[in-house]
Structure formats: structure tokens, C-alpha cells
Amino acid sequence: MKSIADKLKDTVKLEEKKNANDKNFKEFEQLISQMDKLGYTQKPNYTFPLVDTIGKTTYSTLNKHSV
């Protein structure tokens, strides 16, 4: 049984093979790399609460207690 990460890697490899000869895809990749060099792109910053925080919030909401 494959993990989700392995399935994702396989899918990425498959898509890379499909797009290996696609002129538009190569131009798009070049555009993205140029934008990276110029500083126009940003990696998203996600701030997910910890699992305990979600549990405490749900517990306090359901039981009307302040935590």
C-alpha cells in the first residue's frame, strides 16, 4: 500500500513526462523562474493552530467553560 506522499511523487513524475515536450509549459516554467529571481513570488505562510488548541476550543464551546 502506497502512502499519499508516494502517490503524489508518482503523479508529479507522470505529469512531468507529459509536459516534457510542451512548448507552452516550458515557457510558463521560464516565466515562473524569472518572477522568482525578480522577487515577485512568495511562498504561502500557513498558520494552522495546534491540534490541542482546536480540541480545547471545541471542548470549551460545547461545555461553556473557559479554558
N, C-alpha and C positions, 0 to 999 in steps of 0.2 A: 504494500500500500504506500503510495507516494504522499509526501506531505504537500501542503499548499505551496510552500516555497519551491519545491522541486517542480511542481506543475507550472508555476509561474515562470521558472527558468526555461522549461521546455517550450512554453508558449512564446517567450521572448525570442528564443533561438529560431523557432519556426517563422515568426514574423520578420526577423532579420533576413532569413533566407528568401522570403517572399519579396522583400523590398531591396534586395541586393542590386538589382538591375533597373530599379525605378528611378528615372531622372528627377522627377519632382520630389521624391523622398530625399534624395541626396542633396538637392538644393535646399530643402527645408532644414536638413541637418546642418548644412553650412550656415544658414541664416541663424539658427539657434546658437551655434558655436560663436558666431560673430557677436550676437547680442550678449552672450556670456562674457566675452572679452571686453566689451564696452561697458559692462555693468548694468545692463537693462533688465536682467533676470534676477529673481530672488528665489531661494528655496523657501517653501512654506514653513512657518513655525507653528506647530500644533501644541496646544496646552491642554491635554486631557487630564482631568482630575484622577487621583489615585482611586483604586477600587474601593479602599476603605472609606474614602470621602463620599463616594456615591452611596455606599451602604448606610453610612451614618445619616446622610441627608434623607434617604428614603425611610429609614427607621424613625427618625425624628418627625418626619411628615406624617407617617402613618399613626404614630403613637402620641403625637402632640407634645413631645418632650424637646427641650433644648439641649443640644449636645455641645 
